[in-house]
Amino acid sequence: MGAQKTLQELYRPECLEVPTPSYVVAEDLLEHNLAILHEIEESTGAHVLLAQKCFSMYHYYPLIAKYLSGTTASGLYEAKLGHEEMGKENHVFSPAYKEEDFPELVKICDHILFNSFAQWEKFGPEAVAQGVSCGLRINPEHSTQEHAIYDPCAEGSRLGVRLRDFEEDKLAGLEGLHFHTLCEQGADALAVTLEAVEEKFGKYLPQMKWLNFGGGHHITREGYDIALLKKCIRHMQENYNLTIYIEPGEAVALNAGFLVATVLDIQKSRESDGIAILDTSAACHMPDVIEMPYRPPVIGSGGPYEKAHTYTFAGPTCLAGDTIGTYSFDEKLAVGGRIVFGDMAIYTMVKNNTFNGMPLPGIIASKKDGSWQVVRHFGYEDFKMRL
């Protein structure tokens, strides 16, 4: 992978030119990640799929298609997007399918994953009749993370069939198993999860054609153990003669995008140089800041009080808790100045909203030559049409 670039080195000067607020996704940074994922495909034979729930900027799907095997979806609309805009392998998983959606899914998806034997019995015959390869999501009940909201193995999880509920007499026609237990994790977490999968479901693997490792693999992060990932893939290939799928989302667009904002006002504060009100919102434009919680990096900043001038960033909504984080800078901020948040390609434009009538940020593609284009601009009608 080479040395990991700093946030300052990832920064694109066009962030000073674009209208705000805007998501800016850099083609060269995206392609850097794709090359790493493609090498895994080439060296192991595994199929790497884009998890659209994390990154669905279909402007770049033609580029992504040059490197990855296809897309994975969480329902009909994502499946349609992958089918229309990438046109390669198209996988879908949902905890439960709607009857009115299924006839279209079997026409546009080559792999459909079921969350229960009841769903398999209900929809499986139609899918198989259409030539779809069907699989079942399993729950190995082996947690490797502390965030229960993102842990499919947490107590009471609705995601995947547990061993105690497994109905082996209903496996006929199923061609694969799927697990997804990771979130922003390394290959070490995958390795111990695979041990749990083999221990609990290993006897069913020889009768399967494929195994899907799901997503949450932070493959393009600095320090990720790619060699161990490849070892895990080859182990399952060699021991069970399986085709292996992985579904990274964050790894595809990690550190490839920015959210550019403008300082609208600076309020006085006893504890710092002030509270900077921006034209972007944590609640509306970067929901993970509140859900995780997550503190996004900012170009040129340090931690609170690390540099000479400290500010808390907040959005312009009426939500009292619409704060992004506290940062410090060498120079004082000024109204009209630009703030550039890093790592803003993932879980942003797919999760944003128009609470308080907040305009959605524009979507901008940054090209390798430094030029940029507005891929999508949002206005009042985009707010109104949702109500």
C-alpha positions in Angstrom: 0.0 0.0 0.0 2.9 2.3 0.6 3.0 5.1 3.2 -0.4 6.4 4.3 -0.9 10.0 3.3 -1.8 12.6 5.9 -5.0 14.5 5.7 -3.1 17.6 4.5 -1.6 15.6 1.7 -5.0 14.3 0.7 -6.4 17.8 0.5 -7.5 19.1 -2.9 -7.1 22.9 -3.7 -10.4 22.9 -5.5 -12.1 22.8 -2.1 -11.4 26.5 -2.0 -13.4 27.0 -5.2 -16.5 24.9 -4.9 -19.9 26.2 -3.7 -20.7 25.3 -0.1 -21.8 23.0 1.4 -20.5 20.4 -1.0 -19.2 16.8 -0.9 -16.1 16.6 -3.1 -14.9 13.2 -4.1 -11.5 12.9 -5.6 -11.1 10.4 -8.5 -7.4 9.7 -7.8 -8.0 8.9 -4.1 -10.9 6.7 -5.0 -8.9 4.9 -7.6 -6.0 4.3 -5.1 -8.4 2.3 -3.0 -9.9 0.5 -5.9 -6.4 -0.7 -7.0 -5.8 -2.2 -3.6 -9.1 -4.1 -3.7 -8.5 -5.2 -7.3 -5.2 -6.7 -6.4 -7.0 -8.8 -3.8 -9.3 -10.1 -6.5 -6.5 -10.8 -8.9 -4.3 -12.6 -6.3 -7.0 -14.7 -4.6 -9.9 -15.1 -7.1 -12.3 -13.7 -4.5 -15.1 -11.4 -5.8 -15.0 -7.9 -4.3 -18.4 -6.1 -4.3 -19.2 -2.4 -3.6 -21.6 -2.1 -0.6 -23.8 0.7 -1.9 -25.2 1.3 1.5 -22.0 3.2 2.3 -21.1 4.8 -1.1 -23.6 5.2 -3.9 -22.1 8.0 -6.0 -23.0 6.3 -9.3 -21.1 9.0 -11.2 -18.1 6.9 -10.4 -19.6 3.4 -11.1 -18.0 3.1 -14.5 -14.6 3.6 -12.8 -15.4 1.2 -10.0 -16.6 -1.4 -12.6 -13.1 -1.5 -14.0 -11.7 -2.7 -10.6 -14.5 -4.6 -8.8 -16.8 -7.5 -9.6 -20.1 -5.7 -8.9 -22.4 -4.3 -6.3 -24.4 -5.4 -3.3 -27.7 -3.9 -2.2 -29.9 -3.7 0.8 -33.2 -3.6 -1.1 -34.9 -2.9 -4.4 -33.8 0.7 -5.0 -30.1 0.0 -4.4 -30.4 -3.2 -6.5 -31.9 -1.1 -9.3 -29.1 1.4 -9.0 -26.4 -1.3 -9.2 -28.1 -2.9 -12.1 -28.6 0.3 -14.1 -25.4 2.1 -13.4 -22.8 -0.7 -13.1 -24.4 -3.7 -14.7 -22.1 -6.4 -13.2 -22.7 -8.9 -10.5 -25.7 -7.7 -8.4 -26.3 -9.1 -4.9 -29.1 -8.2 -2.5 -29.8 -8.9 1.1 -32.8 -7.7 3.2 -34.0 -8.8 6.6 -37.3 -9.3 4.9 -38.6 -8.8 1.3 -41.9 -7.2 0.2 -44.0 -9.3 -2.1 -44.5 -6.5 -4.6 -40.7 -5.9 -4.9 -39.6 -9.5 -5.4 -40.6 -10.0 -9.1 -38.3 -7.2 -10.0 -35.5 -8.3 -7.8 -35.3 -11.8 -9.4 -35.0 -10.1 -12.8 -32.1 -7.8 -11.9 -30.2 -9.7 -9.2 -28.0 -12.8 -9.8 -27.6 -13.5 -6.0 -30.4 -13.1 -3.4 -29.7 -13.6 0.3 -32.4 -14.5 2.8 -32.5 -13.7 6.5 -34.6 -16.7 7.6 -35.7 -20.1 6.5 -39.3 -18.7 6.3 -38.2 -16.1 3.8 -36.3 -18.7 1.8 -39.4 -21.0 1.7 -41.6 -18.0 0.7 -39.5 -16.5 -2.0 -36.9 -19.1 -2.8 -38.8 -21.1 -5.4 -39.5 -18.0 -7.5 -35.8 -16.9 -7.3 -34.5 -20.4 -8.2 -36.9 -20.6 -11.1 -35.4 -17.4 -12.5 -31.9 -18.8 -12.2 -30.9 -16.7 -9.2 -28.2 -18.1 -6.9 -29.7 -18.1 -3.4 -28.0 -17.9 0.0 -28.8 -17.7 3.7 -27.4 -15.2 6.2 -26.1 -16.8 9.3 -25.3 -15.4 12.7 -22.1 -16.9 14.2 -22.9 -15.2 17.5 -19.3 -14.0 17.9 -19.0 -10.3 18.6 -15.8 -8.6 17.8 -16.8 -5.0 18.5 -18.2 -2.8 21.3 -20.8 -0.8 19.4 -24.0 -2.7 19.9 -25.9 -0.6 17.4 -23.5 -1.9 14.7 -23.0 -5.4 16.0 -25.1 -8.0 14.1 -24.0 -10.6 16.8 -25.3 -8.5 19.7 -27.9 -10.1 21.9 -31.4 -9.9 20.3 -30.0 -9.3 16.8 -32.5 -9.8 14.0 -29.7 -10.4 11.4 -28.9 -13.9 10.4 -29.9 -17.4 11.5 -28.4 -18.7 14.7 -27.2 -22.3 14.9 -30.0 -23.2 17.3 -32.6 -22.1 14.7 -30.9 -23.7 11.8 -33.2 -26.0 9.8 -30.8 -28.3 7.9 -33.7 -30.2 6.2 -34.5 -27.0 4.2 -31.1 -26.5 2.7 -31.9 -28.0 -0.7 -31.6 -25.3 -3.4 -29.5 -22.9 -1.3 -26.1 -22.4 -2.8 -24.3 -20.1 -0.3 -24.0 -18.8 3.2 -23.4 -15.2 4.2 -22.3 -13.5 7.4 -21.7 -9.8 8.1 -20.4 -9.1 11.6 -17.6 -6.5 11.2 -17.6 -2.7 11.3 -14.5 -0.7 10.5 -12.4 -3.7 11.5 -9.2 -5.5 10.6 -8.5 -9.0 9.3 -7.8 -10.2 12.8 -11.5 -9.8 13.6 -12.4 -11.7 10.4 -10.1 -14.5 11.3 -11.7 -15.2 14.7 -15.1 -14.8 13.1 -14.3 -17.5 10.6 -13.3 -19.8 13.4 -16.8 -19.4 14.8 -18.4 -19.9 11.4 -16.5 -23.1 10.9 -17.2 -24.4 14.4 -20.9 -23.8 14.1 -21.7 -24.1 10.4 -18.7 -25.9 9.0 -20.5 -29.1 8.3 -22.8 -27.3 5.9 -20.0 -25.6 3.9 -19.1 -28.6 1.7 -22.5 -28.6 0.1 -22.3 -24.9 -0.7 -20.9 -23.2 -3.8 -20.0 -19.9 -2.2 -19.4 -18.0 1.1 -19.9 -14.3 1.5 -17.7 -12.6 4.2 -20.0 -9.5 4.2 -18.6 -6.0 4.8 -17.0 -4.0 7.5 -13.4 -4.8 6.3 -11.3 -1.7 6.6 -8.9 -3.0 3.9 -7.6 0.3 2.6 -6.9 1.7 6.1 -3.3 2.1 7.2 -2.0 -1.0 8.9 -4.7 -3.3 7.7 -3.3 -6.9 7.4 -4.0 -7.7 3.8 -1.8 -10.8 4.0 -4.1 -12.2 6.7 -7.2 -11.4 4.7 -5.8 -13.3 1.8 -5.0 -16.2 4.1 -8.6 -16.3 5.3 -9.9 -16.3 1.8 -7.6 -19.1 0.6 -8.3 -21.2 3.7 -12.0 -21.3 2.9 -11.4 -21.8 -0.8 -9.0 -24.7 -0.3 -10.8 -26.4 2.5 -14.3 -26.2 1.2 -13.9 -25.5 -2.6 -15.9 -22.2 -2.2 -16.1 -19.1 -4.2 -15.5 -16.2 -1.8 -17.3 -12.8 -1.8 -16.4 -9.8 0.3 -18.5 -6.6 0.4 -16.5 -3.6 1.5 -18.2 -0.2 1.5 -15.9 2.1 3.5 -12.8 0.6 2.1 -13.9 1.6 -1.4 -14.1 5.3 -0.7 -12.1 5.7 2.6 -10.5 9.1 2.8 -11.5 9.8 -0.8 -13.9 12.7 -0.1 -14.3 16.0 1.7 -17.2 18.1 2.9 -16.5 21.8 2.3 -18.4 24.3 4.5 -18.4 28.1 5.1 -18.2 29.9 8.5 -21.5 31.9 8.8 -21.0 33.3 12.3 -18.7 33.0 15.3 -20.4 33.3 18.7 -18.5 34.1 21.9 -17.6 31.3 24.3 -16.1 31.3 27.8 -14.2 28.1 27.1 -12.7 28.9 23.7 -12.3 31.4 20.9 -15.9 30.8 20.0 -18.6 28.6 18.5 -18.4 28.7 14.7 -21.8 28.3 13.0 -21.3 26.6 9.6 -23.5 26.1 6.6 -23.3 22.4 7.1 -24.9 20.2 9.8 -23.9 17.1 11.7 -27.5 16.0 12.0 -28.3 16.6 8.3 -25.1 16.1 6.4 -22.9 13.7 8.5 -25.2 11.7 10.7 -22.5 9.3 11.9 -21.1 12.3 13.9 -24.1 11.9 16.2 -24.8 8.2 15.8 -21.4 6.7 16.3 -20.4 9.3 17.8 -17.6 10.3 15.3 -15.4 13.3 15.1 -14.4 14.0 11.5 -10.9 15.3 10.8 -10.6 18.9 9.6 -7.8 20.2 7.3 -5.2 22.2 9.2 -6.7 21.6 12.6 -5.5 20.1 15.9 -7.3 18.8 18.9 -9.0 21.1 21.4 -6.5 23.7 22.7 -3.6 22.0 20.9 -3.1 25.0 18.7 -3.5 28.7 19.5 -7.2 29.1 18.7 -10.0 26.7 19.6 -13.5 26.6 18.2 -16.5 24.3 18.4 -18.2 23.7 15.1 -22.0 23.7 15.0 -24.7 23.5 12.4 -27.4 26.1 11.7 -30.4 23.8 12.6 -32.6 24.2 15.7 -31.3 21.0 17.2 -29.3 22.0 20.3 -27.0 19.0 19.9 -26.1 19.8 16.3 -22.4 20.1 17.0 -19.6 18.5 15.0 -16.7 18.7 17.3 -14.0 21.0 18.9 -10.9 21.9 16.9 -7.9 24.2 17.2 -6.1 26.3 14.6 -2.9 28.3 14.3 -4.8 31.3 13.1 -8.2 32.8 14.1 -11.1 31.8 12.0 -13.1 34.5 10.2 -16.7 34.7 8.9 -16.7 33.6 5.3 -13.7 31.3 5.8 -13.7 27.7 4.5 -13.7 24.6 6.6 -12.8 21.3 5.0 -13.8 18.0 6.7 -11.9 14.9 5.6 -13.2 11.3 5.0 -16.6 12.5 3.9 -17.4 10.2 1.0 -18.7 7.4 3.1 -22.0 7.3 5.0 -22.7 10.9 4.1 -24.7 11.4 0.9 -26.4 8.0 1.4 -27.7 9.1 4.9 -28.2 12.8 4.7 -31.5 14.5 5.2 -33.3 17.9 4.9 -34.4 18.4 8.6 -35.2 22.0 9.2 -35.3 22.6 5.5 -31.5 22.3 5.3 -30.3 22.2 1.7 -28.5 19.0 0.8 -24.8 19.5 -0.1 -23.9 19.5 -3.7 -22.1 16.5 -5.1 -18.8 17.3 -6.8 -16.3 15.1 -8.7 -12.7 16.2 -8.5 -10.7 15.0 -11.5 -7.1 14.0 -11.7 -6.1 17.2 -13.4 -7.4 19.3 -10.6 -10.6 20.4 -12.4 -14.0 19.7 -10.9 -17.6 19.3 -12.0 -20.9 19.6 -10.2 -22.5 16.1 -10.5 -25.6 17.1 -8.6 -27.0 20.3 -7.2 -30.0 20.3 -4.8 -32.5 23.0 -4.2 -35.8 23.8 -2.6 -37.7 21.3 -4.8 -35.6 18.4 -3.4 -36.7 19.4 0.1 -40.4 19.9 -0.9 -40.7 16.7 -2.9 -40.0 14.6 0.2 -42.9 16.0 2.2 
